[in-house]
Amino acid sequence: MRNANIVIKTQPGLHLRIAGRLCEHARKSQSKIIVRKGDRVADGRSIIELLMLDAPQGSELEITAEGEDEDVVIAELEQVFIDGEGI
């Protein structure tokens, strides 16, 4: 199991484009992806669940991957934010 903690630094927070990119990577993965914000939990493959996390600027997300390619998918998901599209 691999975890990554991300603080969303840009406005408007976790929005549709970022959620879509996260889903794309999660759906390609063999690992189970879970995204948490506080006590809210979302399946990384569900754009609706990700948007329902209600993660505005300043929110901290914990991304967990468990499976064969967990190292690769965590790096890819972190890169979505490093690329400047949400962090």
Secondary structure, 3 states (H helix, E strand, C coil): CEEEEEECCCCCCCCHHHHHHHHHHHHHCCCEEEEEECCEEEECCCHHHHHCCCCCCCCEEEEEEECCCHHHHHHHHHHHHHCCCCC
